[in-house]
Amino acid sequence: MEKTGFGPFKNEFKYEDPEFRVTDEVRKAFDECGFIIVRGLMDDVETGKIKKSLEEYGLVEKYAYGVPDAVGREPKVLLWCYTGNDVLGLVPRLEKVASTAEQLLGGDELYHYHTKVMMKDAQKGGSFEWHQDYGYWYKNGNLRPDMISLFLAVDPCIQENGGLQVLVGSHSGGRVDHNFDGGQQGADKERVEHLKKIYPHCFVNLQPGDGIIFHCLLLHSSGPNDSAMRRWAFNCSYNKRSNNPVKKHHHPFYHKLDKVGNNVLRECDNYCEPEGKEFVDPSTDATVKAGSKPAEQ
Ligand SMILES: O=C(O)CCC(=O)C(=O)O
């Protein structure tokens, strides 16, 4: 990894195996911005395997559900809780993902909270409203915002096809109240408008294999996909062992994360192992209302 970050906020780094480390510079960039971008975190072989697992084994058709935005357009989500030994299960177990997330959050042990695939069909996919992941993870009984996610581009995720947007540094503003708007929980709109005046708004443009690792208090959103390009992304989330939730809900309590070396995904030929993953059914997922009517405008 390069020593000093590049990009407008100096928080972008290049993944260069095997030197990838969370240096003081990387940690400082994360602490200041609430996220870092790692260019080329997955190589073409790894990204190709993830894509193949999602495209050819029927998981999306069987388990994905739509989550209407405020105007009724639907991005789709595929969500599961436990990892496994297949390509999809290995991603959050890789050292370069899990240990990086762990170090960015201060070094305490993390466990896998869930993995999602976030999908926006060409010309149809809807938006995700401004929100913090902790806005609803708070309601799940996680007492502290000791949670973090990797959003990994499977397709190009750019402004044109509804890529991610963030308010840089907004994790430092603390937790904002969240309420349903359409089928999604969004952050209090008036508060977001105030926060937009003090934190820079940034479109995060990612190419396949690029990842953004972000703090659970970072305000983020994404627009509709009006383009001819599909936009799929892989999103693994972690919680600290010391932040084990105080109530049972649709995501797991602490269980040990079995990390694997960085070559394991590249060498894996197990493309799909749905058993044991526990795909979340939208009817039990308290953070969304899949298929619901959009809110009155
Ligand atoms: O996929 C997206 O555009 C947004 C994803 C997101 O906000 C989330 O998973 O929390």
The ligand as a Gaussian input file, in Angstrom:
#p B3LYP/6-31G(d) Opt

LIG

0 1
 O      -25.811000      -0.093000      -2.521000
 C      -25.902000       1.092000      -2.269000
 O      -25.909000       1.950000      -3.132000
 C      -26.005000       1.579000      -0.860000
 C      -25.682000       0.526000       0.119000
 C      -25.867000       0.966000       1.505000
 O      -26.112000       2.088000       1.771000
 C      -25.745000       0.031000       2.592000
 O      -25.591000      -1.163000       2.351000
 O      -25.794000       0.480000       3.733000

